[in-house]
């Protein structure tokens, strides 16, 4: 995992409809992970990872597991790649085809819209992609219940008639140890030994704003910085000759 200190800095703002869209400068020159010669602390180079069926690739730090599935490797930061044709969504599912089409229309106009099984209220953002177009990025800190605690940053965008979602997850142990003010060990009725302290929109907003600003421990800060760096590395694959 990197210890990149760069951030996406808004260098311009424009109005799209009723919303402001920030155009971000990519941290290619500020972060080793975004360079082709990037190396980890152990000398291992970042690697190109293809997003299946899209013609796009990402630069992924050494030590990060990459999975097309849904189960993270225990104790390891994991990048999940999901590519789904719009036609694969049903008319009446938890996420319907209409939801996904509405999301594509919103992103085409530079408007943030989440179409997932959950969302943290008010924490979604629109960002420009280095390959053109926009993505919506949003965190997941819990899923439906007080006992659940997780750290996943997501980015959703479209390539033609396919929706791509990148999910970057980190096991919680290091973040819990370094940022204890956000967590509780009063876990009556839960199988976990640590949960969020007073989980809800206010707590999640404070945590999210702190991690974006780099004000938390090294594990949380690196998790968010790695996510933004991976997304900023999106590029078109060069066809092999």
C-alpha positions in Angstrom: 0.0 0.0 0.0 1.3 3.4 -0.8 2.0 6.3 1.5 1.2 8.8 -1.2 0.6 12.3 0.2 -0.9 13.8 -2.9 -4.5 14.8 -3.3 -6.8 15.6 -6.2 -6.8 19.4 -6.2 -9.6 21.3 -7.9 -8.0 23.6 -10.5 -11.2 24.8 -12.1 -14.9 24.8 -11.6 -17.6 25.0 -14.1 -21.4 24.9 -13.9 -23.2 21.9 -15.3 -26.9 22.4 -15.0 -27.6 23.5 -11.4 -24.4 22.0 -10.0 -20.7 22.9 -9.8 -18.4 20.3 -11.2 -14.8 20.4 -10.1 -12.1 19.5 -12.6 -9.3 17.7 -10.8 -5.6 17.8 -11.6 -4.3 14.3 -11.6 -1.5 13.6 -9.2 0.7 11.9 -11.7 3.7 14.0 -11.0 3.1 14.1 -7.3 2.6 10.4 -6.5 5.0 7.6 -7.4 2.1 5.2 -7.8 0.8 7.1 -10.9 4.1 6.9 -12.7 5.1 4.0 -14.9 8.3 3.6 -12.8 6.3 3.5 -9.5 7.7 1.2 -6.8 6.6 0.1 -3.4 8.7 0.2 -0.3 10.0 -3.2 -1.0 11.1 -2.2 -4.5 8.1 -3.9 -6.2 6.7 -1.9 -9.1 3.0 -0.9 -9.5 1.4 -3.0 -12.1 -1.1 -2.5 -14.9 -4.5 -4.2 -14.3 -7.0 -4.4 -17.1 -10.7 -3.7 -16.6 -12.2 -6.6 -18.6 -14.1 -5.7 -21.8 -13.5 -2.0 -21.6 -10.1 -1.4 -23.2 -9.0 0.5 -20.0 -6.4 -0.3 -17.4 -5.4 0.9 -14.0 -2.0 1.2 -12.2 -2.3 -0.7 -8.9 0.1 -0.5 -6.0 2.1 -3.5 -5.0 0.6 -5.4 -2.1 -3.0 -4.7 -3.3 -5.1 -7.8 -4.1 -7.2 -7.5 -7.3 -10.4 -9.5 -7.4 -13.3 -9.7 -9.9 -15.3 -11.4 -7.1 -16.8 -10.2 -3.8 -14.6 -11.7 -1.1 -11.6 -9.7 0.1 -8.4 -11.4 1.0 -8.1 -11.4 4.8 -5.9 -8.6 6.1 -5.1 -7.3 2.6 -6.3 -4.1 0.8 -8.4 -5.4 -2.1 -9.5 -3.8 -5.4 -12.7 -5.3 -6.8 -13.6 -4.8 -10.5 -17.2 -5.0 -11.5 -18.2 -4.7 -15.2 -21.9 -5.2 -16.0 -23.8 -4.6 -19.2 -26.8 -2.4 -18.7 -29.0 -5.0 -20.3 -28.1 -7.4 -17.4 -30.1 -5.4 -14.9 -33.7 -6.5 -14.4 -36.7 -4.2 -14.5 -37.6 -4.8 -10.8 -34.4 -5.6 -9.0 -32.9 -3.9 -6.0 -31.0 -2.0 -8.6 -33.2 -1.8 -11.7 -32.3 -1.1 -15.3 -34.1 2.2 -15.0 -31.8 3.1 -12.0 -28.7 2.4 -14.0 -29.9 4.3 -17.0 -30.7 7.3 -14.8 -27.3 7.1 -13.3 -25.6 7.0 -16.8 -27.7 10.1 -17.8 -26.8 12.0 -14.7 -23.0 11.2 -15.0 -23.1 12.3 -18.7 -24.3 15.7 -17.4 -21.6 15.8 -14.6 -24.1 15.1 -11.8 -23.4 12.7 -9.0 -25.8 9.8 -8.7 -25.4 6.5 -6.9 -27.3 3.4 -8.0 -26.1 0.8 -5.6 -27.6 -1.4 -2.9 -26.8 1.3 -0.3 -25.3 4.8 0.0 -24.0 7.1 2.7 -26.2 10.1 2.6 -24.5 13.2 1.2 -21.0 11.7 0.7 -21.1 11.1 -3.0 -19.0 13.3 -5.3 -18.6 13.8 -9.1 -15.1 13.7 -10.5 -13.7 13.9 -14.0 -11.9 10.9 -15.4 -8.5 11.1 -17.2 -10.0 9.2 -20.1 -12.9 11.6 -20.4 -16.4 11.7 -18.8 -17.2 11.5 -15.2 -17.4 9.1 -12.3 -19.3 9.2 -9.0 -17.2 8.3 -6.0 -18.8 7.4 -2.7 -17.8 5.5 0.5 -19.4 2.6 2.3 -18.8 2.6 6.1 -21.7 0.3 7.1 -24.3 -1.9 5.6 -27.8 -1.8 7.1 -27.0 -2.5 10.7 -25.2 -1.1 13.7 -22.9 -4.1 14.1 -21.4 -3.7 10.6 -18.2 -1.8 10.1 -16.3 -1.5 6.8 -14.0 0.7 4.7 -14.8 0.7 1.0 -14.4 3.5 -1.5 -16.3 3.1 -4.7 -16.2 4.7 -8.1 -18.9 4.1 -10.8 -18.7 5.2 -14.4 -19.8 4.0 -17.8 -17.9 2.7 -20.8 -20.4 2.4 -23.7 -23.3 0.3 -22.5 -21.4 -1.2 -19.6 -21.3 0.0 -16.0 -17.9 -0.2 -14.3 -17.6 -0.1 -10.5 -14.2 0.0 -8.7 -14.4 -0.9 -5.0 -11.3 -0.5 -2.9 -11.6 -2.1 0.6 -9.3 -2.2 3.6 -9.7 -4.5 6.6 -10.6 -2.3 9.6 -8.0 -3.4 12.2 -5.3 -0.8 11.6 -7.8 2.1 11.2 -9.6 1.1 14.5 -6.2 1.1 16.3 -5.0 4.4 14.9 -8.3 6.3 15.1 -10.1 5.0 18.2 -12.2 8.1 18.8 -14.6 6.9 16.1 -15.2 3.4 17.5 -16.8 1.6 20.5 -16.2 -1.7 22.2 -19.8 -1.7 23.6 -20.9 -4.4 21.3 -23.8 -6.1 23.1 -25.7 -8.2 20.6 -22.9 -8.0 18.0 -20.5 -10.7 16.9 -17.8 -8.1 16.2 -15.6 -6.8 19.0 -15.6 -3.2 17.7 -18.4 -1.1 16.1 -18.8 2.5 15.0 -19.5 4.9 17.9 -23.0 6.3 17.3 -23.1 5.2 13.7 -25.1 7.5 11.3 -24.7 10.3 8.8 -23.1 12.8 11.2 -20.3 10.4 12.3 -19.7 9.1 8.8 -19.5 12.7 7.5 -16.9 13.7 10.1 -14.9 10.6 9.4 -15.1 11.0 5.7 -14.1 14.7 5.8 -11.2 13.9 8.0 -9.9 11.1 5.8 -10.2 13.2 2.7 -8.2 16.0 4.4 -5.5 13.5 5.5 -6.2 14.2 9.2 -6.5 10.5 10.4 -3.9 7.8 11.0 -1.6 6.5 8.3 -3.8 3.5 7.5 -6.9 5.5 6.8 -5.1 8.3 5.0 -3.2 5.8 2.8 -6.4 3.9 2.0 -8.2 7.0 0.7 -5.0 8.3 -1.1 -4.5 5.0 -2.8 -8.1 4.9 -4.0 -7.8 8.4 -5.6 -4.4 7.5 -7.1 -5.7 4.3 -8.6 -8.7 6.0 -10.1 -6.5 8.9 -11.4 -4.3 6.3 -13.2 -7.1 5.1 -15.5 -5.8 4.9 -19.0 -6.5 3.3 -22.3 -4.5 0.2 -23.0 -2.0 0.4 -25.8 -2.7 -2.4 -28.3 0.1 -5.0 -28.5 1.7 -5.3 -31.9 
